[in-house]
Amino acid sequence: MAFETSEIGAAAGVLRAGGLVAFPTETVYGLGANAEDPAAVARVFRTKGRPPSHPLIVHLGDADHLGEWAADITKTARVLAEHFWPGPLTLVLRRGRRVPPEATGGLETVAVRVPDHPVALALLSAFGGGVAAPSANRFGSVSPTTADHVRAELGDAVDFVLDGGPCDVGVESTIVDVTGEVPGILRPGGVAREALEAALGRPLAVPESSPVRVPGQHPSHYAPRARVVLVEPENVVAEAELAQGLGHRVGVLLPPAFAGARVEAHAVVAVPAASAEYARGLYVFLRDFDRRGCDLIVASLPAEEGLGLAIANRLRRAAGPRDPG
């Protein structure tokens, strides 16, 4: 434990000096900078190749600090924070006094969360401030769920990597807009819609678009190098074998209902029946298809309930139209 403590202290020192630290959360690994240091925040955007208009999430060590980073905190926000923090939930609120516009993409709103990971919380406690952190990968690509993923993709562009093992949740946090009277889910994630609705005692909409910019809204996001094609579950095998026959190196995410099917393809992953297990492995599966040289991935969407809503969102973005070149 002494070694771990020294690692945390060293990482906190890097943040204070304006450096970048990759650290684990329960969702994915984040690429962190001092949220109050505009130059450090700008370096996060450059390192990821992320457009500066795309806001970052500010990570806090304790919900008690929320009032320093957000203004006009609504009753809905307090209820959700009490129920789900620490945890994979991000709240969008009015920007508070400590948040520079560089961290919010120039918006007057800020996305805030308290992560549920001992290493992240220890880092935040040792640092003593807010850490602005998107996922620790190149913009638009598959998010990292291990320290090795971070090192492989960002290399020495990161000053310090804290290795906390594989992420437990595996997909990003749920983002909820609580700036007004009617809350809404802007990005499905690690807290299920049903749990949020139970806590609030009201239904929550999941709009396809929103005037409030938040992470993960780009049409192509969470994307492997291989092209992703989505079909109905009963068509996955036929589509994969057709593409393989046409000369593609096909990776297949085989739906649970067809787990015993034989597929003529380059690489096959049997999708776990439990949505939590699927979410935990999704980005690992996509990265592995790339590692094995697949140029096409055939998949289907799970039922959009529980964590299935977040998985379906990630697969749709992964299959989205990509920028030329």
C-alpha positions in Angstrom: 0.0 0.0 0.0 2.9 2.4 0.6 3.9 2.0 -3.1 0.4 2.9 -4.1 0.4 5.9 -1.8 3.6 7.1 -3.4 2.2 6.7 -6.8 -0.9 8.7 -5.9 1.3 11.5 -4.5 3.5 11.6 -7.6 0.4 11.7 -9.8 -1.1 14.6 -7.8 2.2 16.4 -8.1 2.0 16.1 -11.9 -1.5 17.6 -11.9 -0.3 20.5 -9.8 2.6 21.1 -12.2 0.2 21.3 -15.2 0.8 17.8 -16.4 -1.6 15.1 -17.6 -2.4 12.0 -15.6 -4.3 9.0 -16.9 -6.3 7.4 -14.1 -8.9 4.6 -13.7 -12.5 5.1 -12.9 -15.2 2.6 -12.6 -16.3 3.4 -16.2 -13.2 4.0 -18.4 -9.8 5.5 -17.9 -9.7 9.2 -17.9 -7.1 11.7 -19.2 -6.9 14.2 -16.4 -5.7 17.8 -16.0 -6.1 20.4 -13.3 -9.6 21.8 -14.1 -8.6 25.3 -13.1 -5.5 25.4 -15.3 -6.5 26.5 -18.8 -3.1 25.6 -20.3 -3.3 22.1 -18.9 -6.9 21.7 -20.1 -5.9 22.9 -23.6 -3.2 20.2 -23.6 -5.9 17.5 -23.0 -7.7 18.7 -26.1 -4.4 18.6 -28.2 -3.4 15.2 -26.9 -6.7 13.7 -27.8 -7.2 15.6 -31.0 -10.5 16.7 -29.5 -12.4 19.8 -30.8 -12.2 22.5 -28.2 -15.9 23.0 -28.4 -16.5 19.6 -26.8 -16.8 20.0 -23.1 -14.9 17.9 -20.5 -16.3 16.3 -17.3 -14.9 17.7 -14.1 -14.3 14.9 -11.5 -14.6 15.7 -7.8 -13.6 13.7 -4.8 -16.7 14.4 -2.8 -20.3 15.6 -3.5 -19.8 18.2 -0.7 -17.6 20.2 -3.1 -20.3 20.5 -5.8 -21.3 24.0 -4.8 -17.7 25.3 -5.6 -17.9 24.0 -9.2 -21.6 24.4 -10.1 -24.2 27.1 -9.6 -28.0 27.0 -9.3 -28.0 23.4 -8.0 -31.5 22.1 -8.4 -33.4 19.7 -6.1 -33.2 17.1 -8.8 -29.4 17.4 -8.9 -29.2 16.9 -5.2 -31.5 13.9 -5.2 -29.4 12.2 -8.0 -26.1 13.0 -6.3 -27.3 11.6 -3.1 -28.5 8.4 -4.7 -25.7 7.8 -7.2 -22.5 9.5 -6.1 -19.8 8.2 -6.0 -20.9 6.4 -9.2 -21.1 6.4 -13.0 -23.4 9.5 -13.2 -22.6 12.9 -14.6 -24.7 15.9 -13.9 -24.9 19.0 -16.1 -25.4 22.2 -14.2 -24.7 25.9 -14.5 -21.0 26.6 -14.5 -19.6 27.6 -11.1 -16.9 30.1 -10.1 -14.0 27.6 -10.2 -14.6 26.3 -13.7 -12.8 28.1 -16.6 -14.6 28.2 -19.9 -11.8 26.2 -21.5 -13.0 23.1 -19.6 -16.6 23.5 -20.7 -16.1 24.2 -24.4 -17.1 27.8 -23.8 -20.5 26.8 -22.4 -22.1 28.3 -19.3 -22.9 24.7 -18.2 -20.5 22.2 -16.6 -20.5 18.4 -16.5 -19.6 17.1 -13.0 -19.3 13.7 -11.4 -17.8 11.9 -8.4 -16.2 8.6 -9.6 -16.5 5.3 -7.8 -13.0 4.0 -7.9 -10.5 3.9 -5.0 -7.6 5.0 -7.1 -9.5 7.9 -8.6 -10.8 9.0 -5.3 -7.4 8.8 -3.7 -6.0 10.9 -6.5 -8.7 13.5 -6.2 -8.2 13.7 -2.4 -4.5 14.1 -2.7 -4.8 16.7 -5.4 -7.4 18.6 -3.6 -9.2 20.1 -6.6 -11.3 19.2 -9.6 -9.8 17.1 -12.4 -11.1 17.7 -16.0 -11.0 14.4 -17.8 -12.3 12.9 -20.9 -11.6 9.3 -21.8 -7.8 8.6 -22.2 -7.8 7.9 -26.0 -7.8 9.7 -29.3 -11.0 11.5 -30.1 -13.7 9.3 -31.5 -11.9 6.0 -31.0 -12.7 3.2 -28.6 -12.4 4.2 -24.9 -9.7 2.5 -22.8 -10.7 0.2 -19.9 -7.1 -0.8 -18.9 -3.9 1.1 -18.4 -2.4 -0.9 -21.2 -5.0 0.5 -23.6 -4.0 4.0 -22.5 -0.3 3.3 -23.0 -0.8 1.7 -26.4 -2.8 4.6 -27.7 -1.3 7.7 -26.1 2.2 6.6 -25.3 4.4 9.2 -23.8 1.9 12.0 -24.5 0.7 11.3 -21.0 3.0 12.3 -18.1 1.8 9.7 -15.6 -0.4 6.6 -15.8 -2.0 5.2 -12.7 -2.8 1.5 -13.2 -5.9 0.5 -11.3 -6.7 -2.7 -13.2 -9.7 -3.2 -15.6 -12.7 -0.9 -15.2 -15.7 -2.5 -13.6 -18.5 -0.8 -15.6 -16.8 -0.6 -19.0 -18.9 2.1 -20.6 -18.9 5.8 -19.8 -21.1 7.5 -17.2 -24.7 8.4 -17.8 -25.1 12.2 -18.4 -28.2 13.9 -17.1 -29.1 17.5 -17.8 -30.4 19.0 -14.5 -30.2 22.7 -15.4 -33.9 23.2 -15.7 -37.3 22.0 -14.4 -37.4 18.9 -16.7 -34.3 16.6 -16.4 -33.2 14.5 -19.4 -30.6 11.9 -20.2 -28.1 13.3 -22.7 -26.0 10.2 -22.8 -27.0 6.7 -21.6 -24.3 5.1 -19.5 -23.4 3.2 -16.4 -26.5 4.2 -14.4 -29.6 2.7 -16.0 -32.5 4.9 -17.0 -34.8 2.8 -14.8 -32.7 3.4 -11.7 -32.7 7.2 -12.3 -36.5 7.2 -12.8 -37.0 5.2 -9.6 -34.9 7.7 -7.7 -36.8 10.7 -9.1 -40.3 9.2 -9.3 -40.7 10.4 -12.8 -40.0 9.3 -16.4 -36.9 10.6 -18.1 -36.6 11.3 -21.8 -33.6 10.3 -23.8 -33.6 12.9 -26.7 -31.7 12.1 -29.9 -30.3 15.6 -29.9 -29.9 18.4 -27.4 -28.9 22.1 -27.4 -26.7 21.3 -24.4 -23.3 19.9 -25.7 -21.9 17.0 -23.7 -19.3 14.3 -24.3 -20.2 11.5 -26.6 -22.6 13.3 -29.0 -20.4 13.1 -32.1 -22.1 11.0 -34.8 -19.0 8.7 -35.0 -17.7 7.9 -31.6 -16.3 4.9 -29.6 -15.2 3.6 -33.0 -12.6 0.9 -33.7 -10.5 1.1 -36.9 -12.7 -1.7 -38.4 -16.0 -0.5 -39.9 -19.0 -1.6 -37.8 -22.2 -2.8 -39.4 -25.4 -3.3 -37.4 -28.0 -5.8 -38.5 -30.9 -7.6 -36.8 -29.8 -10.4 -34.5 -31.1 -13.1 -36.8 -29.1 -11.7 -39.7 -25.7 -11.5 -38.0 -24.4 -14.9 -39.1 -25.5 -14.5 -42.7 -24.2 -10.9 -43.0 -20.8 -11.9 -41.5 -20.4 -14.9 -43.8 -21.3 -12.9 -46.8 -18.8 -10.2 -46.0 -16.1 -12.9 -45.2 -16.8 -14.5 -48.6 -16.3 -11.1 -50.3 -12.8 -10.9 -48.9 -13.3 -9.0 -45.6 -11.6 -10.0 -42.4 -14.8 -10.1 -40.3 -15.2 -9.8 -36.6 -18.6 -11.0 -35.2 -20.4 -10.0 -32.0 -22.6 -13.0 -31.9 -25.9 -12.4 -30.0 -26.7 -14.6 -27.0 -29.6 -16.2 -28.8 -27.2 -17.6 -31.4 -24.4 -18.5 -29.1 -24.1 -22.1 -30.4 -24.0 -21.1 -34.1 -21.0 -21.8 -36.2 -19.8 -18.8 -38.1 -17.3 -18.6 -41.0 -15.5 -15.4 -39.9 -12.1 -14.2 -39.0 -12.9 -13.7 -35.3 -16.0 -14.4 -33.3 -17.0 -13.2 -29.8 -20.1 -14.7 -28.1 -21.9 -11.7 -26.5 -22.5 -12.3 -22.8 -26.2 -12.6 -21.9 -25.9 -10.4 -18.9 -25.8 -6.7 -19.9 -23.4 -5.7 -17.1 -20.9 -8.3 -18.4 -21.4 -7.2 -22.0 -20.9 -3.5 -21.1 -17.7 -4.5 -19.1 -16.3 -6.3 -22.2 -17.6 -4.2 -25.1 -14.6 -2.0 -25.6 -12.2 -4.9 -25.0 -14.0 -6.9 -27.8 -13.8 -4.0 -30.2 -10.1 -3.4 -29.5 -9.4 -7.1 -29.9 -11.0 -7.2 -33.3 -8.7 -4.4 -34.4 -5.7 -6.1 -32.8 -6.6 -9.3 -34.8 -6.7 -7.4 -38.1 -10.4 -7.3 -38.7 -11.6 -4.7 -41.2 -15.3 -5.2 -40.6 -17.4 -5.9 -37.5 -20.9 -7.3 -37.7 -23.1 -6.8 -34.6 -26.7 -6.3 -33.5 -28.2 -4.1 -30.9 -29.3 -5.5 -27.5 -32.6 -4.8 -25.9 -32.5 -1.2 -24.9 -33.3 -1.6 -21.2 -30.9 -1.4 -18.3 -27.3 -1.2 -19.4 -28.5 -2.4 -22.8 -29.5 1.2 -23.6 -25.9 2.4 -23.1 -24.5 -0.5 -25.1 -26.8 0.2 -28.0 -25.9 3.9 -27.9 -22.2 3.0 -28.1 -22.7 0.5 -31.0 -24.7 3.1 -33.0 -22.0 5.7 -32.5 -19.3 3.1 -33.4 -21.2 2.4 -36.6 -21.8 6.1 -37.4 -20.6 8.0 -40.4 -16.9 8.8 -40.2 -15.1 11.9 -41.3 -13.4 11.5 -44.7 -9.7 10.6 -44.3 
